[in-house]
Amino acid sequence: MNRYKILTSIFLLFIFLVIGYSQKHQPPEGGKPKDFRLPQKQEFSLDNGLKVTMVPYGVVPKVTIQIKIRTGNLNEPPEETWIADLTLDLLKEGTTTRDAAAIAEAAANMGGSISTSVSPEVSTISGEALSEFGSDLIALLADIIRNPAFPEKEFERLKKDYLRHLSIAKTQPQSLAQEKFLQVLYGDHPFGRVFPTEEMLFSYTIQKVKNFYKENFGARRTHIYIAGIFDGKAMKKAIEEAFQDWNSGPEPLINIPKPTSQRKIYLIDRPGAPQSTLYIGLPVADPSLPEYMALQVTNTLLGGYFSSRITANIREDKGYTYSPRSSITSYYRNAFWLQVADVTTAVTGASLKEIFYEINRLQNEAPSLEELRGVQNYMAGNFVLRNSSPTGIISQLAFMDFHGLGESFLTNYVKNIYAVTPENVQMVAQQFLKEENMIIVVVGDKKQILEQLKPFGEVVL
């Protein structure tokens, strides 16, 4: 076992022990919190509108490059769900000068790899390489983004893969619950369209992929992030040579949804299911609003970490579920809070009762300072971990840029966490986590759970 594997095993063992301890005890009081110091960065733009942020970081002679393009599922026509995902997958399948095998070999020869991903609002093409190949990696990524071949053979293979993924997703209760929750919350907005139909996928052609690419890719929507060990002058020169003559393309699409929510229970029947999948949530403050930080602390205390109240209640005390969790999902100028749990069928109603009990308890009584300090210590430590790698640094910078937050969001993050008071938490719970606005989605055996659900509101089948 090499040194890296040994260190990794030790780290994972440490995390496992921390998790086990935190489930039974309040986190210990931490030391004096330290503000985050953003590494010295270099920023510039090209004449076509492309933006670049470069951050020297770490001591390992590797460089991470992420090219983020403001396009994703938000930009898909109503009848072309997942066309953005298909487009990004096809980028790796070949350019006008090299096929997929040649792309993979080129990346491997640099000591790295290439990957793509799609979110509702941003598409990302990422690469890692040894530092000495930083300029070569820029050239390779530029070729992938600017000169896609969109090979027909690979397109047909990917369509078959997508059909399999769709078929599997439609059998999974978590996927069904997510789809219904977002449909109710966002309606006809693109955020409300989670899955295509099989008929849609069959109808997709290479030309539709090319149309999506042509209409949504360009310099004005693109931001290149570089972190690690690299030659700044050489990287800037490589970017200019690779991208300065790229078409500007369209401005980013701004399509802010108007979510709606009211207290209803949407039941999806799964006859014989041994568990019920619960999705409970509603719109909340997005990162641009002043309440966002207090909302993050409130979410963590309520259901967002191992010692949270809902987890302690329905997992540790009651044994209703194994891994409940809550989270805040943020879009541009929009966000929602969501509590998720897979609970034993017989205690579906009891689980809902306890979840709402914890929400109501927080609204009626501010948490103790001791409990809040444990949450803040956890969040501060987690923030440090998120900033401990080039990929983590890029993720933080991209989040800050996307939401227009300014550097103070990062440099004052720890300070702002600890500035949240028990009264702030109670007020945020009262302001945003209103029971009468909660969308409830339940996927489970209707025969066994329908009567359990009726006390909590109107049931929609």
C-alpha positions in Angstrom: 0.0 0.0 0.0 1.6 3.3 -1.0 1.8 6.4 1.1 -1.2 8.1 -0.5 -3.5 5.1 0.1 -2.3 4.9 3.7 -3.0 8.5 4.3 -6.4 8.2 2.6 -7.3 5.2 4.8 -6.3 7.1 8.0 -8.4 10.1 6.9 -11.5 7.9 6.1 -11.1 6.1 9.5 -10.9 9.5 11.2 -14.1 10.7 9.5 -15.9 7.5 10.4 -15.0 7.9 14.0 -16.0 11.5 14.0 -19.4 10.6 12.5 -20.0 7.8 15.0 -19.1 10.2 17.9 -21.2 13.1 16.7 -24.3 10.9 16.5 -24.2 10.5 20.3 -22.5 13.7 21.5 -22.6 17.4 20.8 -19.5 18.5 18.9 -16.8 19.9 21.2 -16.2 23.6 21.4 -13.8 24.7 18.7 -10.9 27.2 18.9 -11.0 30.8 17.8 -12.4 30.9 14.2 -10.1 32.1 11.5 -11.2 34.1 8.5 -10.5 32.5 5.1 -7.7 34.1 3.2 -8.3 34.0 -0.5 -5.1 33.1 -2.4 -3.8 35.9 -4.6 -5.6 35.5 -7.9 -5.2 36.9 -11.4 -8.2 37.9 -13.4 -8.5 39.0 -17.0 -11.0 39.0 -19.9 -10.6 38.6 -23.6 -12.1 41.0 -26.1 -14.8 38.5 -27.0 -16.1 38.5 -23.4 -14.5 35.3 -22.1 -13.4 35.6 -18.4 -10.4 34.0 -16.7 -9.6 33.5 -13.0 -6.2 32.0 -12.1 -5.3 31.0 -8.5 -1.9 29.6 -7.5 -2.6 27.0 -4.8 -0.8 24.1 -3.1 2.5 22.4 -3.5 1.7 19.4 -5.6 2.9 20.0 -9.2 -0.5 19.7 -10.8 -3.0 22.1 -12.3 -6.8 21.9 -12.4 -8.7 23.7 -15.1 -12.5 24.1 -15.2 -14.2 25.8 -18.0 -17.7 26.8 -17.0 -20.3 27.9 -19.5 -23.6 29.5 -18.5 -25.8 27.0 -20.3 -27.6 23.9 -19.1 -31.0 22.4 -18.7 -32.4 25.9 -18.2 -31.6 26.5 -21.9 -33.4 23.4 -23.2 -36.6 23.7 -25.2 -39.6 22.1 -23.5 -39.6 19.1 -25.9 -35.8 18.5 -25.6 -35.1 17.7 -21.9 -31.6 16.2 -21.5 -30.3 17.6 -24.8 -27.8 19.7 -22.8 -26.5 16.5 -21.2 -26.2 14.8 -24.5 -24.3 17.7 -26.0 -21.8 17.7 -23.1 -21.3 14.0 -23.3 -20.7 14.2 -27.0 -18.0 16.8 -26.6 -15.7 14.1 -25.2 -16.4 11.8 -28.1 -14.2 13.5 -30.7 -13.2 16.8 -32.3 -12.6 17.6 -36.0 -8.9 16.5 -35.5 -9.1 13.6 -33.0 -11.5 10.9 -31.8 -12.4 10.0 -28.2 -9.5 7.6 -27.8 -7.0 10.3 -28.9 -8.6 12.8 -26.5 -8.2 10.3 -23.6 -4.7 9.4 -24.6 -3.6 13.1 -24.8 -5.0 13.7 -21.3 -3.3 10.6 -19.9 0.0 11.6 -21.4 -0.3 14.9 -19.4 -0.8 12.9 -16.3 -4.5 13.8 -16.1 -8.0 13.3 -17.4 -11.0 15.1 -19.0 -14.6 15.2 -17.7 -17.8 17.0 -18.4 -20.9 17.7 -16.3 -24.2 19.6 -16.6 -26.3 21.3 -14.0 -29.5 23.2 -14.6 -27.6 26.5 -15.2 -24.0 25.7 -15.9 -22.1 23.2 -18.0 -18.5 22.3 -17.0 -15.6 20.9 -19.0 -12.8 20.0 -16.6 -9.2 18.8 -16.9 -6.2 18.0 -14.7 -2.6 17.6 -15.7 0.9 17.8 -14.4 2.0 21.5 -14.1 4.4 21.3 -17.0 1.5 20.5 -19.3 -0.8 23.3 -18.3 -0.6 25.1 -21.6 -1.1 21.8 -23.5 -4.2 21.1 -21.4 -5.6 24.5 -22.3 -5.2 23.7 -26.0 -6.8 20.3 -25.6 -9.8 21.7 -23.8 -10.2 24.5 -26.4 -10.2 21.9 -29.1 -12.9 19.9 -27.3 -15.1 23.0 -26.8 -14.6 24.8 -30.0 -14.3 21.9 -32.6 -16.7 19.2 -31.6 -17.3 16.5 -34.3 -20.5 15.1 -32.8 -20.0 11.6 -34.3 -23.2 9.9 -35.3 -22.0 6.5 -34.1 -21.3 7.7 -30.5 -24.5 9.7 -30.5 -26.6 6.6 -31.1 -24.7 4.7 -28.3 -25.3 7.6 -25.9 -29.0 7.7 -26.7 -29.3 4.0 -25.8 -27.4 4.7 -22.5 -29.8 7.5 -21.8 -32.8 5.3 -22.4 -31.5 2.8 -19.9 -30.8 5.6 -17.4 -34.4 6.8 -17.8 -35.9 3.4 -17.5 -33.9 2.8 -14.2 -34.7 6.3 -12.8 -38.4 5.7 -13.3 -38.3 2.7 -11.0 -36.5 4.5 -8.2 -38.7 6.1 -5.5 -36.2 8.9 -4.9 -36.2 9.9 -8.6 -40.0 9.8 -8.7 -40.2 12.0 -5.6 -37.7 14.5 -6.9 -39.5 14.7 -10.2 -42.9 15.4 -8.6 -41.5 17.8 -6.1 -39.8 20.0 -8.8 -42.9 19.8 -11.1 -45.1 21.1 -8.3 -42.6 23.8 -7.2 -41.6 25.1 -10.7 -44.4 24.1 -13.0 -43.6 24.7 -16.7 -40.3 26.4 -15.9 -37.3 24.3 -17.1 -36.4 23.6 -13.4 -39.6 21.7 -13.2 -38.6 19.3 -16.1 -36.5 16.5 -14.6 -36.9 13.6 -17.1 -37.6 13.4 -20.8 -40.1 10.9 -22.2 -38.8 7.9 -24.2 -40.5 9.5 -27.2 -38.4 12.6 -26.7 -35.1 10.6 -26.6 -36.0 8.6 -29.7 -36.7 11.9 -31.5 -33.3 13.5 -30.8 -30.9 13.8 -33.7 -27.4 15.0 -34.2 -28.8 18.1 -35.8 -30.7 18.9 -32.6 -27.5 18.6 -30.6 -25.7 20.8 -33.1 -28.5 23.4 -32.8 -28.2 23.4 -29.0 -24.5 23.8 -29.2 -24.7 26.7 -31.8 -27.3 28.6 -29.8 -25.8 28.2 -26.4 -22.0 28.1 -26.5 -19.7 31.1 -26.8 -17.2 33.3 -25.1 -19.6 35.6 -23.4 -21.0 32.7 -21.4 -17.7 31.2 -20.5 -15.4 31.6 -17.5 -12.2 29.6 -17.2 -10.9 28.8 -13.7 -7.4 27.6 -13.1 -6.0 26.5 -9.7 -2.8 24.7 -8.6 0.8 25.1 -9.6 1.3 26.7 -13.0 3.2 29.4 -15.0 0.8 32.3 -15.0 2.3 34.0 -18.1 2.4 30.8 -20.1 -1.2 30.0 -19.2 -2.5 33.5 -20.1 -0.7 33.2 -23.5 -2.2 29.7 -24.1 -5.7 31.0 -23.3 -5.3 34.0 -25.6 -4.1 31.8 -28.5 -6.8 29.2 -28.0 -9.8 31.4 -27.4 -9.3 35.0 -28.5 -10.9 34.3 -31.9 -13.8 32.3 -30.5 -17.2 33.7 -31.3 -18.7 35.9 -28.5 -22.0 34.1 -28.7 -25.1 35.0 -26.8 -25.3 36.7 -23.4 -26.3 34.3 -20.5 -29.9 33.5 -20.4 -31.7 35.0 -17.3 -34.9 33.1 -16.7 -35.7 33.4 -13.0 -38.6 31.1 -12.0 -41.6 32.0 -9.8 -42.0 29.0 -7.6 -45.3 28.3 -6.0 -46.0 26.1 -3.0 -48.9 25.3 -0.7 -49.6 22.6 1.8 -50.6 19.5 -0.2 -49.5 15.9 -0.1 -48.7 14.3 -3.5 -48.9 10.5 -3.2 -47.2 8.3 -5.8 -48.3 4.7 -5.3 -45.7 1.9 -5.1 -47.7 -1.2 -4.2 -45.9 -3.4 -1.7 -43.1 -0.9 -1.0 -41.4 -1.6 2.4 -40.5 2.1 2.7 -42.0 5.5 2.0 -39.8 8.2 0.4 -40.5 11.6 1.8 -39.7 14.9 0.1 -40.8 18.0 2.1 -39.8 21.5 1.0 -40.6 25.0 -0.2 -38.9 28.2 -1.6 -36.4 30.1 0.6 -33.9 32.9 0.4 -31.2 32.6 -2.3 -27.5 33.5 -1.8 -27.9 37.1 -2.8 -30.2 37.9 0.1 -29.0 38.9 3.6 -30.9 36.0 5.3 -29.0 33.4 3.4 -26.3 32.8 5.9 -28.6 32.5 8.9 -30.8 30.1 6.7 -27.7 27.9 6.1 -27.1 27.7 9.8 -30.8 27.0 10.5 -30.8 24.2 7.9 -27.7 22.6 9.3 -29.1 22.6 12.9 -32.5 21.3 11.8 -31.5 18.5 9.3 -28.2 19.2 7.6 -25.6 17.2 9.5 -25.1 14.2 11.6 -26.2 15.7 14.9 -29.1 17.7 13.5 -32.5 17.7 15.3 -34.5 15.8 12.7 -31.7 13.2 12.3 -31.5 12.8 16.1 -35.2 12.4 16.3 -36.3 10.1 13.5 -33.0 8.1 13.2 -31.3 8.0 16.6 -34.3 8.1 18.9 -37.1 6.6 16.9 -35.3 4.4 14.4 -37.7 5.3 11.6 -35.0 5.9 9.0 -31.3 5.4 8.3 -30.2 8.6 6.6 -32.5 11.6 6.7 -31.1 14.9 5.4 -32.1 18.4 4.6 -30.4 20.9 2.2 -30.7 24.2 0.4 -30.5 24.1 -3.4 -29.5 27.4 -4.9 -30.2 28.7 -8.4 -29.6 32.2 -9.7 -31.8 34.4 -7.6 -33.8 31.4 -6.4 -33.5 28.6 -3.9 -35.5 25.9 -2.1 -35.2 24.0 1.2 -35.8 20.3 1.1 -36.0 17.5 3.8 -35.6 14.0 2.4 -36.1 10.7 4.2 -36.8 7.0 3.4 -38.8 5.7 6.3 -40.4 2.4 7.1 -43.9 2.2 5.7 -45.6 1.6 9.0 -44.3 4.9 10.4 -44.8 7.2 7.4 -47.3 9.4 9.3 -45.3 9.2 12.5 -42.2 10.4 10.6 -44.1 13.4 9.2 -45.3 14.2 12.6 -41.8 14.3 14.1 -40.3 16.3 11.2 -43.0 19.0 11.6 -42.6 18.8 15.4 -38.9 19.7 15.1 -39.7 22.6 12.7 -42.4 23.9 15.1 -40.1 23.5 18.1 -37.4 25.6 16.4 -40.0 28.3 15.5 -41.4 28.4 19.1 -38.1 28.3 21.0 -34.6 29.6 20.0 -31.9 26.9 20.3 -29.4 27.1 23.1 -26.1 28.8 22.5 -24.3 25.6 23.2 -26.2 23.7 20.5 -25.7 26.6 18.1 -22.0 26.6 18.7 -21.7 23.0 17.8 -23.4 23.6 14.5 -21.2 26.7 13.8 -18.0 24.7 14.6 -19.1 22.0 12.2 -19.9 24.5 9.5 -16.6 26.4 9.9 -14.6 23.1 9.8 -16.5 22.0 6.7 -15.8 25.3 5.0 -12.1 24.8 5.6 -12.3 21.3 4.1 -14.1 22.6 1.0 -11.2 25.0 0.5 -8.4 22.4 0.9 -8.0 21.5 -2.8 -7.7 23.3 -6.2 -11.1 21.8 -7.1 -12.6 23.1 -3.9 -11.2 26.6 -4.4 -12.6 26.7 -8.0 -16.0 25.6 -6.7 -16.1 28.4 -4.1 -14.9 31.1 -6.6 -17.4 29.9 -9.2 -20.3 30.0 -6.7 -19.3 33.5 -5.6 -19.0 34.7 -9.2 -22.3 33.1 -10.4 -24.3 34.7 -7.6 -22.5 38.0 -7.8 -21.5 37.9 -4.1 -18.1 39.5 -4.0 -14.9 38.2 -2.3 -16.3 39.1 1.2 -18.7 36.2 0.9 -15.6 33.9 1.2 -13.3 36.0 3.3 -16.0 36.7 5.9 -17.7 33.3 5.7 -16.5 31.9 9.0 -17.1 35.2 10.8 -20.6 35.5 9.4 -21.4 31.9 10.5 -20.5 32.7 14.1 -22.4 36.0 13.9 -25.7 34.1 13.7 -27.5 34.2 17.0 -30.1 31.8 18.5 -32.7 34.4 17.9 -31.6 34.7 14.2 -32.2 31.0 13.8 -35.6 31.1 15.4 -36.6 34.1 13.2 -35.4 32.5 10.0 -37.4 29.3 10.8 -40.5 31.4 11.4 -40.0 33.5 8.2 -39.1 30.8 5.7 -40.1 27.3 7.0 -43.8 27.9 7.1 -45.8 24.7 7.5 -48.7 26.0 5.4 -46.4 26.4 2.4 -44.8 23.0 2.6 -45.0 20.7 -0.5 -45.1 17.1 0.6 -44.3 14.3 -1.8 -44.6 10.7 -0.6 -43.7 7.6 -2.7 -45.0 4.4 -1.1 -47.7 1.8 -0.8 -51.0 3.7 -1.0 -53.0 0.9 0.8 -50.8 1.2 3.9 -50.1 4.9 4.1 -53.1 6.8 2.7 -54.9 7.0 6.1 -51.6 7.9 7.8 -51.2 10.9 5.5 -54.7 12.4 5.7 -54.1 14.2 9.1 -51.4 16.3 7.4 -53.4 17.8 4.6 -55.1 17.2 1.3 -53.8 14.1 -0.5 -53.4 14.4 -4.2 -53.2 11.0 -6.1 
